[in-house]
Amino acid sequence: MKKSRLFSPLVVCTLALFLAACGEKPTPPAEDEPTTDPGNNTIRPDCGSHGKYSEEAVGCICAIGWKGDKCNEQDCGEHGSWDAESSKCQCASGWEGKKCDKETTTNACHDNEWGTYPNCKPCSCKNGTCDKSNGHCRAEDGCSDYWEGEDCNTLQDGYMMDDDHNIYPTVTIGTQVWMAKNMQIENEENGIKCYTDPADSNFKNNYGCLYSYDDALEVCPTGWHLPVYKDLAELSNYLYNAGYETVCDDNGYCIDQKAYALIEDNELWTYAVTNSVTPTGFNALPAGWGYINNDGSPTLNSRNAYAYFWSATYIAAGYDNIYNISIAIDETFNSFTIPSLKFGNSSYSGSLLTVRCIKDYSCGAHSEQWDDKAGCPCTGNWDGAYCNKCAWGYTGADCNTPENP
């Protein structure tokens, strides 16, 4: 049950520095060895409902008809291939069945094909019902959730998809388009590791994944990027200019409206969210933060009270610290004043934080080539995420006039 009090709960937006807490980045265990937790207990891989872990094989032994490292791919035999998007076998013409092991007796094309047997062709419809006369989606049946277009292969506005086909809502805040849910992609074959709490089977669905900095740089799909420091500053400036401010009562308790603008009330926060402003839809989720132990296992902290998000930008050359966003609702913080939302401090690169990607944009005429860790490098006296405003101390159409000559 959530706690509440007379005054609005303390909302702390802080940017923590984890140099002392995290220690050195450990060497992960070999791929063929099960990892262990801090108590030196073996953490076995999840073999799902179609496999069983084998100590002798040091891996999953799959049930008949299933394969893959996690026994989550059906064996489609020699007449079919596994389709990860639909999670079922796609059979060759003349074959059918869950394992594509039965010859077609009706002399008809499969559900995912169109045309006249045996001259069957793959349907172009991916997220709807295939029209057997032309291969497109049947207009009268409509498309599956999130999809639109003749072949139901265009993602609707307000959504984005990662490289694992997970779909996320998005939100427009000012001129920026952000993910409105934490990234959940996991692809260990490509070195992307999703860290969650092994004791909480709903962690990934509720909070998304915690990532190392190196992995965070790789998880955003084409057309999106891990936010750079300029993106964080642009978001902060928008909230300020939109009228979100710090409001205090007669007893000295203050509410940071900019922080509340990025939070929506839900059961994941330990302390009640008493929101007096209209939220932006960013919907920060309190996944906390973590770090990787020397045995490769994660230690997670501050869940349900803090939300941390990676940026791509180092604070300075030669430092192993990266800017982040952090938001907290924690009544144990002993202060009458809530700090304003800041984006200027950093986290040690060995930390584990969540990821919100931001949609790519044009840098404009006053920028050099895009930099993945710095954003748009502005020329002359131009500044801002899009290099479309004058740097501090300059004014004029070309930003060449000092404000106080």
C-alpha positions in Angstrom: 0.0 0.0 0.0 1.3 3.5 -0.9 2.3 5.9 1.9 1.0 9.5 1.8 1.2 12.5 4.0 -0.3 16.0 4.4 2.1 17.6 2.1 2.9 16.4 -1.4 5.5 13.7 -1.3 9.1 14.7 -1.5 10.2 14.5 -5.1 13.9 14.5 -5.5 15.5 14.8 -8.9 19.2 14.1 -8.4 22.0 12.9 -10.6 24.0 10.4 -8.6 27.7 9.7 -8.9 28.5 6.0 -8.4 32.3 6.0 -8.5 32.7 4.5 -5.0 29.8 2.2 -5.2 30.5 0.5 -8.5 34.1 -0.4 -8.4 35.8 -1.9 -11.4 33.9 -3.3 -14.3 34.1 -7.1 -13.9 35.0 -9.7 -16.5 31.8 -11.6 -17.5 31.8 -15.4 -17.1 32.5 -17.6 -20.2 29.5 -18.2 -22.4 29.4 -21.9 -21.5 29.5 -21.4 -17.8 26.4 -20.7 -15.6 26.8 -17.5 -13.6 26.5 -17.3 -9.8 24.8 -14.9 -7.4 26.7 -13.2 -4.5 26.0 -16.3 -2.4 27.9 -18.4 -5.0 24.6 -20.2 -6.0 24.4 -21.2 -9.6 22.0 -19.0 -11.7 20.8 -21.3 -14.4 19.6 -20.0 -17.7 15.8 -19.9 -18.3 15.0 -22.9 -20.5 11.3 -22.0 -20.7 8.5 -24.5 -20.8 10.0 -26.6 -23.5 13.4 -27.4 -22.0 15.3 -28.5 -18.9 18.7 -27.4 -17.6 21.4 -30.0 -17.7 24.4 -29.8 -15.4 26.3 -32.2 -17.6 25.7 -30.3 -20.8 25.9 -26.9 -19.0 22.9 -25.7 -20.9 19.3 -26.4 -21.9 18.1 -29.8 -23.2 15.1 -29.1 -25.4 12.0 -31.3 -25.6 11.3 -33.0 -28.9 10.3 -30.5 -31.5 12.0 -27.5 -29.9 15.5 -26.0 -30.3 17.6 -22.9 -29.5 19.7 -21.8 -26.5 16.5 -21.3 -24.5 14.3 -23.9 -26.2 12.0 -21.2 -27.5 12.3 -22.0 -31.2 10.2 -24.8 -32.7 11.9 -27.3 -34.9 10.3 -26.8 -38.3 12.0 -29.7 -40.0 13.3 -29.7 -43.6 10.1 -28.2 -45.0 9.8 -25.1 -42.9 11.6 -22.3 -41.1 11.0 -20.6 -37.8 9.5 -17.1 -38.0 10.4 -15.1 -34.8 7.9 -12.3 -35.6 4.9 -14.6 -35.7 6.3 -17.2 -33.3 5.4 -20.1 -35.6 6.8 -22.2 -38.5 6.4 -20.9 -42.0 5.9 -24.0 -44.3 7.1 -24.4 -47.8 4.4 -24.9 -50.5 2.9 -28.4 -50.3 3.5 -28.7 -46.6 1.5 -27.8 -43.5 1.2 -28.5 -39.7 2.9 -27.0 -36.7 6.2 -28.6 -37.7 5.6 -28.5 -41.5 5.7 -32.3 -41.5 2.4 -33.0 -43.2 1.9 -32.9 -47.0 -0.9 -30.6 -48.1 -3.9 -32.7 -49.1 -6.2 -29.9 -50.1 -3.9 -28.6 -52.9 -4.4 -25.0 -51.6 -1.9 -22.3 -50.6 -1.1 -21.8 -46.9 -2.6 -19.0 -44.8 0.5 -16.9 -45.3 0.5 -17.4 -49.1 -1.7 -16.3 -52.0 -2.3 -17.4 -55.6 -3.3 -20.7 -57.1 -1.7 -24.0 -55.9 1.0 -25.0 -56.7 2.0 -21.5 -57.8 1.8 -20.0 -54.3 3.4 -16.7 -53.4 4.2 -15.2 -49.9 1.7 -12.7 -48.7 2.9 -9.2 -48.3 0.4 -8.7 -45.4 2.4 -9.1 -42.2 0.0 -7.8 -39.5 -3.5 -8.6 -40.7 -5.5 -11.2 -42.7 -4.0 -12.1 -46.1 -6.3 -11.6 -49.1 -5.8 -14.7 -51.2 -6.5 -12.9 -54.4 -3.7 -10.3 -54.2 -1.5 -11.0 -51.2 -2.4 -7.7 -49.5 -4.3 -7.4 -46.2 -8.1 -7.8 -46.3 -9.3 -4.2 -45.8 -12.5 -5.3 -44.1 -10.6 -7.2 -41.4 -8.3 -4.3 -40.5 -4.8 -4.4 -39.2 -3.5 -5.8 -36.0 -2.8 -3.4 -33.1 -0.3 -0.6 -33.8 -0.3 -1.2 -37.6 -1.8 0.4 -40.6 -1.4 0.7 -44.4 -2.4 -1.6 -47.3 -0.1 -4.4 -46.1 -0.4 -3.5 -42.4 3.4 -3.0 -42.3 3.4 0.7 -41.3 3.7 1.4 -37.6 1.0 3.9 -36.5 2.1 7.3 -35.2 2.7 7.3 -31.5 4.7 4.0 -31.5 8.2 2.8 -32.2 9.7 -0.8 -32.6 13.1 -2.0 -31.5 15.2 -4.6 -33.3 13.5 -7.4 -31.4 10.1 -6.3 -32.6 9.0 -5.0 -29.2 6.6 -2.1 -29.7 6.7 1.0 -27.4 4.4 4.1 -27.1 6.1 7.4 -27.8 5.4 11.0 -26.6 6.1 14.4 -28.1 7.5 16.9 -25.7 8.1 20.3 -27.3 10.1 19.5 -30.5 11.3 16.1 -29.2 9.9 12.6 -29.6 10.8 10.3 -26.7 10.0 6.7 -25.9 7.2 6.6 -23.2 8.3 3.3 -21.8 11.7 1.8 -20.8 13.6 -0.2 -23.4 13.3 -4.0 -23.1 15.4 -5.4 -25.9 17.8 -8.3 -25.1 20.1 -9.9 -27.7 23.0 -11.8 -26.0 24.1 -13.1 -29.4 25.0 -9.5 -30.3 26.3 -8.8 -26.8 23.3 -6.9 -25.5 22.5 -8.0 -21.9 19.2 -7.1 -20.2 19.7 -7.0 -16.4 16.6 -7.6 -14.2 15.8 -9.0 -10.8 15.8 -12.8 -11.0 13.4 -12.9 -8.1 10.8 -10.7 -9.8 9.3 -12.4 -12.9 7.4 -9.2 -13.8 10.5 -6.9 -13.5 11.1 -6.6 -17.3 7.4 -6.0 -18.1 7.0 -3.4 -15.3 10.4 -1.6 -15.4 12.1 -2.6 -18.6 15.8 -3.5 -18.6 18.9 -2.1 -16.9 21.8 -1.8 -19.2 25.5 -1.1 -19.0 26.7 2.1 -20.7 28.3 0.2 -23.6 25.1 -1.7 -24.3 22.9 1.4 -23.9 24.8 2.9 -26.8 23.7 -0.1 -29.0 20.0 -0.7 -28.2 18.2 2.2 -30.0 16.9 1.2 -33.4 17.6 3.0 -36.7 16.0 6.4 -36.7 16.4 6.8 -32.9 19.4 7.4 -30.6 20.5 7.4 -27.0 20.0 11.0 -25.9 23.0 13.2 -25.7 23.6 16.0 -23.1 22.1 18.6 -25.5 18.9 16.6 -25.6 18.6 16.6 -21.8 19.2 20.4 -21.8 16.5 20.9 -24.5 14.0 18.9 -22.4 14.9 20.9 -19.3 14.6 24.2 -21.1 11.2 23.2 -22.6 9.8 22.4 -19.2 11.0 25.6 -17.7 9.6 27.7 -20.6 6.3 25.8 -20.5 5.7 27.2 -17.0 6.7 24.2 -14.8 8.4 25.7 -11.7 9.2 25.0 -8.1 6.2 25.9 -5.8 6.6 26.1 -2.0 4.0 26.2 0.8 4.0 28.2 4.0 6.0 25.5 5.8 8.8 25.5 3.4 7.9 22.3 1.6 8.5 22.6 -2.2 7.2 20.8 -5.1 9.2 20.6 -8.3 6.6 20.8 -11.1 9.3 19.9 -13.8 9.9 16.7 -12.0 6.1 15.9 -11.7 5.8 16.6 -15.4 7.9 13.5 -16.1 6.0 11.3 -13.7 2.6 9.7 -13.7 0.9 8.1 -10.8 1.1 4.3 -10.8 1.5 1.5 -8.2 5.2 1.1 -9.0 6.2 4.2 -6.9 6.6 3.4 -3.2 5.4 6.8 -2.2 2.2 8.3 -3.5 2.4 10.7 -6.4 0.4 13.8 -5.6 0.5 15.5 -9.0 -0.8 19.0 -9.3 0.4 19.6 -12.9 -0.5 18.0 -16.2 2.1 15.3 -16.9 3.9 15.3 -20.2 3.4 11.6 -20.9 7.1 10.7 -20.4 5.9 8.4 -17.5 9.2 7.8 -15.7 9.4 4.3 -14.2 11.2 3.7 -10.9 13.5 0.9 -11.9 16.3 2.1 -9.7 20.0 1.5 -10.7 22.6 -1.1 -10.3 26.1 -2.4 -10.9 27.8 -5.6 -12.0 29.6 -7.7 -9.4 32.9 -9.4 -10.1 31.1 -12.7 -10.7 28.9 -11.1 -13.4 25.7 -10.9 -11.3 23.9 -7.6 -10.8 23.2 -5.7 -7.6 20.1 -3.6 -7.9 19.3 -0.6 -5.7 16.6 2.0 -5.1 13.7 0.3 -7.0 10.3 2.0 -6.6 11.8 5.2 -5.5 14.3 6.3 -8.2 14.3 6.4 -12.0 17.7 6.7 -13.8 18.2 7.1 -17.6 21.4 6.9 -19.6 22.7 9.6 -21.9 25.5 9.1 -24.4 27.7 12.0 -23.3 30.8 11.9 -21.1 31.1 14.9 -18.7 34.6 15.6 -20.0 37.5 13.9 -21.8 39.5 11.6 -19.5 36.6 11.0 -17.1 34.7 7.8 -16.8 31.4 9.5 -16.0 28.3 10.0 -18.2 25.5 12.4 -17.9 22.1 11.0 -16.9 18.6 11.9 -15.8 17.4 10.8 -12.4 14.1 11.3 -10.7 13.3 10.3 -7.1 10.3 10.2 -4.8 11.8 9.4 -1.4 10.4 10.6 1.9 13.5 9.5 3.7 15.4 12.4 2.1 15.7 14.8 5.0 15.1 18.2 3.4 12.3 20.8 3.2 13.4 21.8 -0.3 13.1 19.7 -3.4 16.0 20.3 -5.9 14.9 21.3 -9.4 15.2 18.8 -12.1 18.9 18.7 -13.2 20.7 17.0 -16.0 24.2 18.1 -15.2 25.7 15.4 -13.0 26.8 11.9 -13.9 27.0 8.2 -13.3 30.1 5.9 -13.5 30.1 4.0 -16.8 30.0 0.7 -14.9 26.6 1.4 -13.6 23.3 -0.2 -14.8 20.6 2.3 -15.8 17.5 2.2 -17.9 17.2 3.6 -21.5 14.8 6.0 -23.2 15.6 6.6 -26.9 14.8 9.8 -28.6 13.9 10.2 -32.3 16.6 11.4 -34.7 16.3 15.0 -36.0 18.1 17.3 -38.4 21.0 19.4 -37.0 20.3 22.4 -39.3 22.6 24.6 -41.3 24.8 25.7 -38.4 26.2 22.3 -37.4 28.9 19.9 -38.5 28.3 16.2 -38.9 26.3 14.4 -36.2 28.3 13.0 -33.3 26.8 9.9 -31.5 28.0 11.0 -28.1 27.8 14.8 -28.4 24.9 15.4 -30.9 25.0 18.3 -33.3 28.4 20.1 -33.1 27.5 23.8 -33.6 29.6 26.1 -35.6 30.5 29.7 -34.7 28.5 31.1 -31.8 25.5 28.9 -32.4 24.1 26.6 -29.7 21.3 24.3 -28.7 20.4 20.7 -29.6 19.6 21.9 -33.2 22.2 24.6 -33.4 19.4 27.1 -34.0 20.0 29.7 -31.2 22.8 31.9 -30.1 25.3 30.8 -27.5 25.2 32.5 -24.2 26.7 36.1 -24.5 25.8 36.5 -28.2 22.9 37.8 -30.1 22.0 39.0 -33.6 20.8 37.2 -36.8 24.2 35.5 -37.2 25.0 35.2 -33.4 28.1 37.4 -33.9 27.1 40.3 -31.7 28.3 40.2 -28.1 25.4 41.1 -25.8 27.6 43.1 -23.4 30.4 44.5 -25.6 
